[in-house]
Amino acid sequence: MINKIKEIIKKKKMRNIIIAVFIIFIIILVIIIINNKRIVSDDKNTITYDEIYNMINNKDTFLIYYYNSKSSNKNNIIIKKYLDELGIKYFNYNDVLIDRDEYNKFIDVIDINKEVFGMPALIYIRNGEMYGNIINIDNKELVDKFINNYDLYTIK
């Protein structure tokens, strides 16, 4: 009888240990997910698809920097820093933070051929319409030409 009681207590302790380990695992997983989202979304001026859609419908003029924060492409960081150095006003649109449906809606609303679209990209929306873009940006000179051709220093 005492052995049965000890066995029951042992099983309950083991069950409690398993539950505790599982809860700790879930907590750690949630912390990792939250920190990962924070790392990829800490950009200033991050914009959402809904904001882009509303700005286009309002016939606004703005510049979007479309990129992937998890890409190993060093140009992502170089181009962002360069735009900041030049004082160009732009919105960040991070591919990591959107799903395929949102990507397709984005491509449709800005009217870009998704067969040739690539990152990083600068997309100039003027009076609610895509006015110019450069894709697969790989150097500062290309950015300079784009900025000067469209006089992007004037975007407010």
C-alpha positions as CSV (number, residue, x, y, z in Angstrom):
1,M,0.0,0.0,0.0
2,I,2.8,2.4,0.9
3,N,4.6,1.5,-2.3
4,K,1.5,2.3,-4.3
5,I,1.2,5.7,-2.6
6,K,4.9,6.4,-3.3
7,E,4.4,5.4,-6.9
8,I,1.4,7.7,-7.3
9,I,3.3,10.6,-5.7
10,K,6.2,9.9,-8.0
11,K,4.0,9.9,-11.1
12,K,2.4,13.2,-10.0
13,K,5.8,14.7,-9.5
14,M,7.0,13.5,-12.9
15,R,3.8,14.9,-14.5
16,N,4.3,18.2,-12.8
17,I,8.0,18.3,-13.9
18,I,6.9,17.6,-17.5
19,I,4.3,20.3,-17.4
20,A,6.8,22.8,-16.0
21,V,9.4,22.0,-18.7
22,F,6.7,22.4,-21.4
23,I,5.6,25.7,-20.0
24,I,9.2,27.0,-19.8
25,F,9.8,25.8,-23.4
26,I,6.7,27.7,-24.6
27,I,7.8,30.9,-22.7
28,I,11.3,30.7,-24.3
29,L,9.7,30.2,-27.7
30,V,7.5,33.2,-27.3
31,I,10.4,35.3,-26.2
32,I,12.4,34.3,-29.2
33,I,9.6,35.1,-31.6
34,I,9.0,38.5,-30.0
35,N,12.7,39.4,-30.2
36,N,12.9,38.2,-33.8
37,K,10.0,40.4,-34.8
38,R,11.6,43.3,-32.9
39,I,14.9,42.9,-34.7
40,V,13.4,42.9,-38.2
41,S,10.9,45.6,-37.5
42,D,12.9,48.2,-35.6
43,D,13.3,50.3,-38.6
44,K,12.2,53.9,-38.4
45,N,9.4,54.9,-40.8
46,T,8.2,51.3,-41.3
47,I,5.1,51.3,-43.5
48,T,2.3,48.7,-43.8
49,Y,0.4,47.7,-46.9
50,D,-2.7,49.4,-45.6
51,E,-0.8,52.6,-45.2
52,I,0.6,52.4,-48.7
53,Y,-2.8,51.6,-50.1
54,N,-4.4,54.6,-48.3
55,M,-1.6,57.0,-49.4
56,I,-2.0,55.9,-53.0
57,N,-5.8,56.5,-52.7
58,N,-5.1,59.9,-51.2
59,K,-2.9,60.7,-54.2
60,D,0.1,61.3,-51.9
61,T,3.7,61.5,-53.1
62,F,6.3,59.3,-51.3
63,L,9.2,57.0,-51.6
64,I,9.3,53.3,-50.5
65,Y,12.4,51.4,-49.8
66,Y,11.5,47.7,-50.2
67,Y,14.0,45.3,-48.8
68,N,14.5,42.1,-46.8
69,S,16.1,42.6,-43.4
70,K,17.1,39.0,-43.1
71,S,18.9,38.9,-46.5
72,S,22.6,38.5,-46.6
73,N,22.7,41.2,-49.3
74,K,24.9,43.9,-47.7
75,N,23.3,46.4,-50.1
76,N,20.2,46.5,-47.9
77,I,22.1,48.3,-45.1
78,I,24.4,50.3,-47.3
79,I,21.4,51.8,-49.3
80,K,19.4,52.6,-46.2
81,K,22.4,54.3,-44.5
82,Y,23.1,56.2,-47.7
83,L,19.5,57.5,-48.0
84,D,19.7,58.6,-44.4
85,E,23.0,60.4,-45.0
86,L,21.4,62.2,-48.0
87,G,18.4,63.2,-45.9
88,I,16.0,61.6,-48.3
89,K,12.5,60.9,-46.8
90,Y,11.4,57.4,-47.4
91,F,9.3,54.6,-45.9
92,N,10.7,51.1,-45.1
93,Y,8.7,48.2,-46.4
94,N,10.3,45.0,-45.1
95,D,9.6,41.8,-47.0
96,V,10.2,39.8,-43.9
97,L,7.1,41.3,-42.2
98,I,4.6,40.5,-45.0
99,D,3.1,37.3,-46.3
100,R,2.7,36.2,-50.0
101,D,-0.9,37.6,-50.2
102,E,0.2,41.0,-49.0
103,Y,3.2,40.9,-51.4
104,N,0.9,40.2,-54.3
105,K,-1.5,43.0,-53.3
106,F,1.5,45.4,-53.0
107,I,2.8,44.5,-56.4
108,D,-0.7,45.0,-57.9
109,V,-1.4,48.3,-56.2
110,I,2.0,49.9,-57.2
111,D,1.6,48.3,-60.7
112,I,5.0,46.6,-61.0
113,N,5.7,43.5,-63.0
114,K,6.4,40.8,-60.4
115,E,8.4,38.8,-63.0
116,V,11.2,41.4,-62.9
117,F,10.7,42.9,-59.4
118,G,13.6,42.4,-57.0
119,M,15.1,43.7,-53.8
120,P,16.4,46.0,-52.6
121,A,14.2,48.4,-54.5
122,L,13.2,52.1,-54.4
123,I,9.7,52.9,-55.6
124,Y,8.6,56.5,-56.2
125,I,4.9,57.1,-55.9
126,R,3.9,60.5,-57.2
127,N,0.3,61.8,-56.8
128,G,-0.8,58.2,-56.0
129,E,0.8,56.5,-59.0
130,M,4.0,54.6,-59.4
131,Y,6.2,57.2,-61.2
132,G,9.6,55.4,-61.1
133,N,11.5,52.6,-59.5
134,I,14.9,50.9,-59.4
135,I,15.2,47.3,-58.5
136,N,18.0,45.0,-57.4
137,I,20.0,48.0,-56.3
138,D,23.7,47.2,-56.0
139,N,25.5,50.5,-55.8
140,K,25.2,54.1,-54.5
141,E,25.7,55.6,-58.0
142,L,22.4,54.0,-59.2
143,V,20.7,55.5,-56.2
144,D,22.2,58.9,-56.9
145,K,20.9,58.8,-60.5
146,F,17.5,57.8,-59.4
147,I,17.3,60.6,-56.7
148,N,18.5,63.2,-59.2
149,N,16.3,62.1,-62.1
150,Y,13.2,62.4,-59.9
151,D,14.4,65.2,-57.7
152,L,13.6,63.2,-54.6
153,Y,15.1,65.7,-52.2
154,T,11.9,67.6,-52.5
155,I,9.7,64.8,-51.0
156,K,8.2,66.0,-47.7
